[in-house]
Every structure is written in structure tokens, then in C-alpha cells.
Amino acid sequence: MKKTLYIIFGGVLGVFVSIFIHAMIEEIILWQAAKTGTELKWTELFGKQACVLPLWLIILLPILGIIFGVFLGNYLFKKEKK
């Protein structure tokens, strides 16, 4: 039970970190575009223009966050058990 909680909380932490990284990347892109005056191509998500990141990156970031979180939870469980 304890290992399951470590993995779940690690996965949730990974998703939060991926959302933070997504926001930082998008902020940098928007700042750079405003500075240079370039026009951005917005990615449609659920029928609305929601993001300037490509769709593959929008999908990949949370998946990598979950994978990172599961490995982190497993690692921390093994470290705490010693």
C-alpha cells in the first residue's frame, strides 16, 4: 500500500512539473514572438486555439511527467525502505 501511494504521488508530482515546464516553454515562445514581432501558429485543442506549442509536445509533456513521477516514486520508496 505504501509503495502504491509513493508511485501515485510521484506521478501526480510529475504531472505538476510537466505543466510547469509547459507553461515556461510557452511563456518563452510568447515573449520571444512579442519581442521580434513574429506571428505565431496556434494549436487547436478541443476545437479552440489554446496553445502555441505543437500538438506532439502538448501530449508528450504529461506522459513524460507521469513516467518521471512513477520512477521517482519507486526510487524514493526503495531509498526510504533502506
DSSP file (Angstrom, degrees, kcal/mol; ACC not computed):
  #  RESIDUE AA STRUCTURE BP1 BP2  ACC     N-H-->O    O-->H-N    N-H-->O    O-->H-N    TCO  KAPPA ALPHA  PHI   PSI    X-CA   Y-CA   Z-CA
    1    1 A M     >        0   0    0      0, 0.0     4,-2.0     0, 0.0     5,-0.1   0.000 360.0 360.0 360.0 -41.5    0.0    0.0    0.0
    2    2 A K  H  >  +     0   0    0      1,-0.2     4,-2.2     2,-0.2     5,-0.1   0.901 360.0  51.2 -66.2 -39.8    2.8    2.4    0.9
    3    3 A K  H  > S+     0   0    0      1,-0.2     4,-2.3     2,-0.2    -1,-0.2   0.899 108.0  53.2 -64.0 -39.5    4.6    1.7   -2.4
    4    4 A T  H  > S+     0   0    0      1,-0.2     4,-2.7     2,-0.2    -1,-0.2   0.910 108.8  49.1 -61.5 -43.0    1.4    2.4   -4.3
    5    5 A L  H  X S+     0   0    0     -4,-2.0     4,-2.9     2,-0.2     5,-0.3   0.901 109.3  52.3 -64.2 -40.9    1.0    5.8   -2.6
    6    6 A Y  H  X S+     0   0    0     -4,-2.2     4,-2.1     1,-0.2    -2,-0.2   0.924 112.8  45.1 -59.3 -44.2    4.6    6.7   -3.4
    7    7 A I  H  X S+     0   0    0     -4,-2.3     4,-2.4     2,-0.2    -2,-0.2   0.905 114.3  47.9 -69.4 -41.4    4.1    5.9   -7.0
    8    8 A I  H  X S+     0   0    0     -4,-2.7     4,-2.4     2,-0.2    -2,-0.2   0.949 114.9  44.7 -64.1 -48.6    0.7    7.7   -7.2
    9    9 A F  H  X S+     0   0    0     -4,-2.9     4,-2.4     1,-0.2    -1,-0.2   0.858 112.7  52.6 -66.1 -33.5    2.0   10.8   -5.5
   10   10 A G  H  X S+     0   0    0     -4,-2.1     4,-2.4    -5,-0.3    60,-0.2   0.911 109.5  49.3 -64.4 -41.8    5.2   10.7   -7.7
   11   11 A G  H  X S+     0   0    0     -4,-2.4     4,-2.0    58,-0.3    -2,-0.2   0.898 111.2  48.9 -63.9 -41.0    3.0   10.5  -10.8
   12   12 A V  H  X S+     0   0    0     -4,-2.4     4,-2.3     2,-0.2    -2,-0.2   0.915 111.4  49.8 -64.7 -42.6    0.9   13.5   -9.6
   13   13 A L  H  X S+     0   0    0     -4,-2.4     4,-2.5     1,-0.2    -2,-0.2   0.905 109.0  53.3 -61.0 -41.2    4.1   15.4   -8.9
   14   14 A G  H  X S+     0   0    0     -4,-2.4     4,-2.2     2,-0.2    52,-0.2   0.881 108.0  49.6 -61.6 -39.3    5.4   14.6  -12.4
   15   15 A V  H  X S+     0   0    0     -4,-2.0     4,-2.2    50,-0.2    -1,-0.2   0.916 110.9  49.9 -66.1 -42.8    2.2   15.9  -14.0
   16   16 A F  H  X S+     0   0    0     -4,-2.3     4,-2.1     1,-0.2    -2,-0.2   0.909 111.4  48.7 -61.7 -41.3    2.5   19.2  -12.0
   17   17 A V  H  X S+     0   0    0     -4,-2.5     4,-2.6     1,-0.2    -1,-0.2   0.900 110.2  51.4 -65.3 -39.8    6.2   19.5  -13.0
   18   18 A S  H  X S+     0   0    0     -4,-2.2     4,-2.5     2,-0.2    -1,-0.2   0.873 108.9  50.8 -66.4 -35.5    5.2   18.9  -16.7
   19   19 A I  H  X S+     0   0    0     -4,-2.2     4,-2.5     2,-0.2    -1,-0.2   0.909 110.9  49.2 -65.8 -41.1    2.5   21.6  -16.5
   20   20 A F  H  X S+     0   0    0     -4,-2.1     4,-2.3     2,-0.2    -2,-0.2   0.924 112.2  47.3 -62.7 -44.8    5.1   24.0  -15.1
   21   21 A I  H  X S+     0   0    0     -4,-2.6     4,-2.6     2,-0.2     5,-0.2   0.904 110.9  52.8 -63.6 -41.6    7.6   23.1  -17.8
   22   22 A H  H  X S+     0   0    0     -4,-2.5     4,-2.5     1,-0.2     5,-0.2   0.933 110.5  47.4 -57.6 -47.2    4.8   23.5  -20.5
   23   23 A A  H  X S+     0   0    0     -4,-2.5     4,-2.4     1,-0.2    -2,-0.2   0.893 112.0  49.7 -64.0 -39.8    4.0   27.0  -19.1
   24   24 A M  H  X S+     0   0    0     -4,-2.3     4,-2.2     2,-0.2    -1,-0.2   0.915 111.7  47.7 -66.7 -42.8    7.6   28.1  -19.0
   25   25 A I  H  X S+     0   0    0     -4,-2.6     4,-2.3     1,-0.2    -2,-0.2   0.930 114.3  46.9 -63.1 -44.6    8.3   26.9  -22.6
   26   26 A E  H  X S+     0   0    0     -4,-2.5     4,-2.7    -5,-0.2     5,-0.2   0.888 110.2  52.9 -66.1 -38.2    5.1   28.7  -23.8
   27   27 A E  H  X S+     0   0    0     -4,-2.4     4,-2.5    -5,-0.2    -1,-0.2   0.905 109.6  48.8 -62.7 -41.4    6.0   31.8  -21.9
   28   28 A I  H  X S+     0   0    0     -4,-2.2     4,-2.5     2,-0.2    -2,-0.2   0.915 112.4  48.2 -64.2 -43.2    9.4   31.9  -23.6
   29   29 A I  H  X S+     0   0    0     -4,-2.3     4,-2.4     2,-0.2    -2,-0.2   0.927 113.9  46.2 -64.1 -44.7    7.9   31.4  -27.0
   30   30 A L  H  X S+     0   0    0     -4,-2.7     4,-2.3     2,-0.2    -2,-0.2   0.902 113.5  49.1 -65.0 -40.9    5.3   34.1  -26.5
   31   31 A W  H  X S+     0   0    0     -4,-2.5     4,-2.0    -5,-0.2    -2,-0.2   0.923 112.6  47.6 -63.6 -44.3    7.9   36.6  -25.1
   32   32 A Q  H  X S+     0   0    0     -4,-2.5     4,-2.3     1,-0.2     6,-0.2   0.892 112.1  49.7 -65.0 -40.5   10.2   35.9  -28.0
   33   33 A A  H  X>S+     0   0    0     -4,-2.4     4,-2.0     1,-0.2     5,-1.0   0.885 111.5  48.6 -67.1 -38.4    7.4   36.4  -30.5
   34   34 A A  H  <5S+     0   0    0     -4,-2.3    -1,-0.2     2,-0.2    -2,-0.2   0.867 112.1  50.1 -68.0 -35.3    6.3   39.6  -28.9
   35   35 A K  H  <5S+     0   0    0     -4,-2.0    -2,-0.2    -5,-0.2    -1,-0.2   0.902 121.2  32.3 -69.1 -41.7    9.9   40.9  -28.9
   36   36 A T  H  <5S-     0   0    0     -4,-2.3    -2,-0.2    -5,-0.1    -1,-0.2   0.623 103.8-124.7 -93.5 -14.3   10.6   40.0  -32.6
   37   37 A G  T  <5 +     0   0    0     -4,-2.0    -3,-0.2     1,-0.2     2,-0.2   0.713  53.7 155.1  79.4  20.5    7.1   40.7  -33.9
   38   38 A T      < -     0   0    0     -5,-1.0     2,-0.4    -6,-0.2    -1,-0.2  -0.506  44.6-118.2 -81.5 151.8    6.6   37.2  -35.4
   39   39 A E        -     0   0    0     -2,-0.2     2,-0.3    -5,-0.0    -1,-0.1  -0.739  29.1-141.1 -90.3 136.0    3.2   35.7  -36.0
   40   40 A L        -     0   0    0     -2,-0.4     2,-0.7   -10,-0.0    12,-0.0  -0.661   6.4-131.8 -99.3 151.3    2.5   32.5  -34.1
   41   41 A K        -     0   0    0     -2,-0.3     2,-0.3    11,-0.2    -2,-0.0  -0.910  26.9-146.0 -99.7 116.4    0.7   29.4  -35.2
   42   42 A W        -     0   0    0     -2,-0.7     2,-0.5     1,-0.0    10,-0.2  -0.614   8.4-130.9 -85.2 140.9   -1.8   28.4  -32.5
   43   43 A T  E     -A   51   0A   0      8,-4.1     7,-2.1    -2,-0.3     8,-1.3  -0.777  18.7-130.3 -92.1 130.5   -2.5   24.8  -31.9
   44   44 A E  E     -A   49   0A   0     -2,-0.5     2,-0.4     5,-0.2     5,-0.3  -0.664  26.6-179.5 -82.9 133.1   -6.2   23.8  -31.7
   45   45 A L  E >  S-A   48   0A   0      3,-3.3     3,-1.2    -2,-0.4    -2,-0.0  -0.976  72.1 -11.5-135.1 118.8   -7.1   21.7  -28.8
   46   46 A F  T 3  S-     0   0    0     -2,-0.4    -1,-0.1     1,-0.2     3,-0.1   0.852 131.0 -53.0  58.0  37.8  -10.7   20.5  -28.3
   47   47 A G  T 3  S+     0   0    0      1,-0.2     2,-0.4     0, 0.0    -1,-0.2   0.497 121.1  96.7  81.4   4.6  -11.9   22.9  -31.0
   48   48 A K  E <  S-A   45   0A   0     -3,-1.2    -3,-3.3    -5,-0.1     2,-1.0  -0.951  81.6-113.5-126.7 147.2  -10.2   26.0  -29.5
   49   49 A Q  E     +A   44   0A   0     -2,-0.4    -5,-0.2    -5,-0.3     3,-0.1  -0.685  54.8 152.1 -77.2 107.9   -6.9   27.7  -30.2
   50   50 A A  E     +     0   0A   0     -7,-2.1     2,-0.3    -2,-1.0    -1,-0.2   0.693  47.3  20.7-114.9 -24.1   -5.3   27.0  -26.9
   51   51 A C  E     -A   43   0A   0     -8,-1.3    -8,-4.1     2,-0.1    -1,-0.2  -0.985  46.9-142.6-153.8 152.6   -1.5   26.8  -27.2
   52   52 A V  S    S+     0   0    0     -2,-0.3   -11,-0.2   -10,-0.2    -1,-0.1   0.558  77.2  96.5 -94.9  -9.7    1.5   27.8  -29.3
   53   53 A L  S    S-     0   0    0      1,-0.1   -10,-0.2   -10,-0.1    -2,-0.1  -0.470  87.9 -97.8 -75.6 151.4    3.3   24.5  -28.7
   54   54 A P    >>  -     0   0    0      0, 0.0     4,-2.0     0, 0.0     3,-0.7  -0.334  32.2-113.8 -65.9 153.3    3.0   21.8  -31.2
   55   55 A L  H 3> S+     0   0    0      1,-0.3     4,-2.0     2,-0.2     5,-0.2   0.860 114.6  57.7 -58.3 -38.8    0.4   19.1  -30.5
   56   56 A W  H 3> S+     0   0    0      1,-0.2     4,-2.2     2,-0.2    -1,-0.3   0.859 108.8  46.2 -63.0 -33.7    3.1   16.3  -30.1
   57   57 A L  H <> S+     0   0    0     -3,-0.7     4,-2.1     2,-0.2    -1,-0.2   0.854 107.8  56.1 -76.5 -34.9    4.7   18.4  -27.3
   58   58 A I  H  < S+     0   0    0     -4,-2.0    -2,-0.2     1,-0.2    -1,-0.2   0.888 116.5  37.5 -61.1 -38.6    1.4   19.1  -25.6
   59   59 A I  H  X S+     0   0    0     -4,-2.0     4,-1.2    -5,-0.2    -2,-0.2   0.866 115.6  52.9 -79.6 -39.0    0.8   15.3  -25.4
   60   60 A L  H  X S+     0   0    0     -4,-2.2     4,-2.8    -5,-0.2     5,-0.3   0.855  98.1  63.4 -70.2 -36.8    4.4   14.3  -24.7
   61   61 A L  H  X S+     0   0    0     -4,-2.1     4,-2.2     1,-0.2    -1,-0.2   0.927 105.9  42.2 -59.7 -49.7    5.0   16.5  -21.7
   62   62 A P  H  > S+     0   0    0      0, 0.0     4,-2.5     0, 0.0    -1,-0.2   0.886 114.1  53.0 -65.1 -35.2    2.3   15.0  -19.4
   63   63 A I  H  X S+     0   0    0     -4,-1.2     4,-2.3     2,-0.2    -2,-0.2   0.942 111.6  44.9 -63.3 -46.0    3.3   11.5  -20.5
   64   64 A L  H  X S+     0   0    0     -4,-2.8     4,-2.8     1,-0.2    -1,-0.2   0.861 111.3  55.1 -64.9 -34.4    6.9   12.1  -19.7
   65   65 A G  H  X S+     0   0    0     -4,-2.2     4,-2.5    -5,-0.3   -50,-0.2   0.912 108.9  46.5 -63.5 -42.5    5.9   13.7  -16.4
   66   66 A I  H  X S+     0   0    0     -4,-2.5     4,-2.5   -52,-0.2    -2,-0.2   0.924 113.5  48.5 -65.6 -44.1    3.9   10.6  -15.4
   67   67 A I  H  X S+     0   0    0     -4,-2.3     4,-2.2     1,-0.2     5,-0.2   0.933 113.0  47.9 -61.6 -45.6    6.8    8.3  -16.3
   68   68 A F  H  X S+     0   0    0     -4,-2.8     4,-2.5     1,-0.2    -1,-0.2   0.914 112.1  50.5 -59.3 -43.5    9.2   10.5  -14.4
   69   69 A G  H  X S+     0   0    0     -4,-2.5     4,-2.9     2,-0.2   -58,-0.3   0.881 108.6  50.6 -65.3 -39.6    6.9   10.6  -11.4
   70   70 A V  H  X S+     0   0    0     -4,-2.5     4,-2.4   -60,-0.2    -1,-0.2   0.930 113.4  45.5 -64.4 -45.0    6.5    6.8  -11.3
   71   71 A F  H  X S+     0   0    0     -4,-2.2     4,-2.5    -5,-0.2    -2,-0.2   0.897 113.7  50.2 -65.2 -38.5   10.2    6.3  -11.4
   72   72 A L  H  X S+     0   0    0     -4,-2.5     4,-2.8     2,-0.2     5,-0.2   0.928 111.2  48.3 -64.2 -45.4   10.7    8.9   -8.8
   73   73 A G  H  X S+     0   0    0     -4,-2.9     4,-2.0   -66,-0.2    -2,-0.2   0.902 113.4  47.4 -61.5 -41.8    8.1    7.3   -6.5
   74   74 A N  H  X S+     0   0    0     -4,-2.4     4,-2.2     2,-0.2    -2,-0.2   0.912 113.4  48.5 -65.1 -43.3    9.7    3.9   -6.9
   75   75 A Y  H  X S+     0   0    0     -4,-2.5     4,-2.4     1,-0.2    -2,-0.2   0.924 112.2  47.7 -62.9 -46.0   13.1    5.3   -6.3
   76   76 A L  H  X S+     0   0    0     -4,-2.8     4,-2.3     1,-0.2    -1,-0.2   0.851 110.0  53.3 -66.9 -33.9   12.1    7.2   -3.2
   77   77 A F  H  X S+     0   0    0     -4,-2.0     4,-1.8    -5,-0.2    -1,-0.2   0.938 111.2  45.6 -64.6 -45.6   10.2    4.1   -1.8
   78   78 A K  H  X S+     0   0    0     -4,-2.2     4,-1.0     1,-0.2    -2,-0.2   0.889 113.9  49.5 -64.7 -38.1   13.4    2.0   -2.2
   79   79 A K  H  < S+     0   0    0     -4,-2.4     3,-0.3     1,-0.2    -1,-0.2   0.886 112.0  47.6 -68.2 -38.4   15.5    4.7   -0.6
   80   80 A E  H  < S+     0   0    0     -4,-2.3    -1,-0.2     1,-0.2    -2,-0.2   0.807 106.8  58.6 -71.5 -29.5   13.1    5.1    2.3
   81   81 A K  H  <        0   0    0     -4,-1.8    -1,-0.2     1,-0.2    -2,-0.2   0.784 360.0 360.0 -71.6 -27.1   13.0    1.3    2.8
   82   82 A K     <        0   0    0     -4,-1.0    -1,-0.2    -3,-0.3    -2,-0.1   0.498 360.0 360.0 -68.3 360.0   16.8    1.0    3.3
